[in-house]
Amino acid sequence: MERYLDIDPWKVVETGFHPDRQRSSESIFSIGNGRFGQRANHEEAYSGDHLRGSYVGGVYYPDKTKVGWWKNGYPEYFAKVLNAPDWTSIRVRVNGEELDLAKQAPRHFRRTLDMHIGLLTRSFEVDIAGCILSVKAQRFCSMADVETAHVRYAIDVLSGEANLEMEAELNGDVQNEDANWEERFWELFDKDGDAEGGYLLVKTRKTGFQVGHAFRATCTVDGQPVEAHASPLDMGHALTFACSASAGASVLIDKQVGLVRDFDHAPDTLIAVAQQKAADAEASGWNAARQDHAMAWAAIWEGADIVIEGDDAAQQAIRFNVFHLNQTYTGDDPRLNVGPKGFTGEKYGGASYWDTEAYCLPFFLGTHPASVSRQLLVYRRNHLERAIENAEKLGFSGGAALYPMVTMNGEECHNEWEITFEEIHRNGAMVYAIHNYIRQSGDAAYMAEGGWEVVLGVARFWAQRVNWSEAKQAWVMLGVTGPNEYENNVNNNWYTNRLAAWCLQYAGEALDWMKAYASVALAEQNARWSFDESDERAHWESVSNGMFYPALEGTRVFLQQDGFMDKEQRMADDLDDAERPINQHWSWDRILRSVFIKQADTLQGFYFFEDEFDDATHRENFEFYEPRTVHESSLSPCVHVVLAAKLGMEEKAVEMYLRTARLDLDDYNREAYQGLHITSMAGTWMSVVEGFGGYRVVDGVPHFKPMLPSVWKSYRFNLHFRGRQLQVAVTPEGCDVSLTSGDPLDIVVDGEPRRLG
């Protein structure tokens, strides 16, 4: 843990200049609006170590896979979210010297992310070229109009005579730091500008996405306008403002940006639409646009806020996670998903992982109308044909579907063999998400509107992936990697086997529901996918009922996989802190031979299927695996919170909550510089609501079995449930659940039925 940020309930604050943490701060203070976003780079030039990054949702490049040894079935490319044209820059020269905080050490530096209103602010004082300047830079990506953004840059001259030259830029001369072959992914399509602003139309190579940017900018000194001069760039446009300012003078630059994609507009209209967006933003002005943006955030917080009293670090952390999730995904476009890094960095390529189905879907179900989560399911249904193609590449047939581990368009694009070929548990997460969505939302109709087709394709995959073991007299699954990626190419991973068996069981239940309630849709879909129940269902039931599960003899412990007890049974506490995280200090060979668990694996299955096991079995497995887990996956601690809270293990639940909630803020795994762990942030919400709040849906009824950590005075959270809004407050006096909107509702608290409304 490395804490350098101030604690504040509604803000993230960096006090003092930390050039050694610049990349981490750029990640942590990132902003976005679901359509686009960027890292918190300095507006002015910065020659120190940093990663300048602006990103546009849904736009990617198929960067050719770079591996030493090609294997059959390998994806040909690894999709990359593209570092897009930079619209944030405002370069400043003072008496001929460029402002660059890597060269002029600032004083009184402060960077603030106001999560309540979605505003990034940076302020500092600097000595430069015989002057002392006070600078305040602010910007936001509008949540009210998701195709616009605003920058305000203010300079107060505290002493000296400053001849200022300022350039407000729109620059398409960018490249990805993670490019496999050092390629540039964009090509210039069109650009132009005048003394009021400019535009830039760029197109991605290979994929052909077009994105239009336009900007306008004005400058004043003490309220008086400064003339702008057009300054064309090789791949963009800039406006140059020059003025003289004495001590006491105030200089203000306002910059408005329009950013549009050919996803949403005809390609031949992109320039005009972007220019109109920028012009409308200029006409609206900073104050009105900021107010509209703040109101949009207020509406989000009304449904999603969690209040923790008595622990400001915990309070700041949960809001930080909720904030980033909401500015990454807004749920109004089924072509978009939740990238593991969102708009905060290039790692993982900005693609979709199983994280969405296992972690993010519960968050969006609980904090937004069900239509938002439904879009995530539609996203996967739209990729079903590609999932079938992915399975065919690996030798499966008959409509078997293997959803990708990493994707932009449904095609697998991960380039590590143990992930691409073996981490097939992700397939089960697609089906579990459908089950979880219907269970919580009550939208059973989705099964007929896309769910059954996905369930069928996945069931066909599992039915082919197993084989019968004469020695074990059971169905087995060989050569897999479970969620714990510190184990590769193992046999009978308990979580994967259990999830596969459940998927086959659920396929039978889904089929029965379709026959009873959607027979017409079932007939049409079965014809489309050549499904004959008499040919396939009996095999599903045989596999589901006859799956092999490794277990530790004489205990209730399910072994993570065959041979797990052959490993040296060390505990994570035995590790020297200097060796952690082990993925940054040990060879991969040493990690694979060790007992240490990167993330919840067997325990992930206990989280999904908790009703199948009694508390004694839960406890014995938790107490066996938790001490062996190093939590070097961001997805790990939250599952441990939920299970520990269920078992009444308060100290462990709180420890794991702080680890998951403050993972990036305190940089537990020393990797915030690469971008934030957006998808695991949903696990932080799960930790509070499902963990401490004990929230479950049983037979369509919300149940709560809350725990109040002794280090907290109280907490409360809002919850969307089937068109209703609930507020749950947990205090030392007990748990109060109120219905703030919607129809009356039956609930259960600590086993006691209650009627709301």
Secondary structure, DSSP 4 states (H G I P E B T S, - for coil): ----SBP-SSEEEEES--GGGHHHHHHHT-EE-SSEEE----SSB--SS----EEETT-EEEEEP--SS--TT--SEEEEE--PPB---EEEEETTEEPBTTTS--EEEEEEEETTTTEEEEEEEEEETTEEEEEEEEEEE-SSSTTEEEEEEEEEEEES-EEEEEEEEEE-----TT-TT----EEEEEEEE-SSEEEEEEEETTT--EEEEEEEEEEEETTEE--EEEEEETTEEEEEEEEEE-TT-EEEEEEEEEEEETTTS-GGGHHHHHHHHHHHHHHH-HHHHHHHHHHHHHHHHHHH-EEEES-HHHHHHHHHHHHHHHHH--SS-TT----TTTTS-SGGGG-B-THIIIIIHHHHHHHS-HHHHHHHHHHHHTTHHHHHHHHHHTT--TT-----SSBSSSS-----HHHHTT-TTHHHHHHHHHHHHHHHH--GGGGTTTHHHHHHHHHHHHHHH-EEETTTTEEE--SB--S-TTS-SBS--HHHHHHHHHHHHHHHHHHHHHHHH-HHHHHHHHHHTT--HHHHHHHHHHHHHSB---B-TTSSPBPSSTTGGGS----GGGS-GGG-SGGGTS-HHHHHHS--BSS-SHHHHHHHTGGGS-HHHHHHHHHHHGGGB---STTHHHHHHHHHHHTT-HHHHHHHHHHHHTTTTTTTTS-GGG---HHHHHHHHHIIIIIIS--EEETTEEEE-----TT-SEEEEEEEETTEEEEEEEETTEEEEEEEESS-EEEEETTEEEEE-
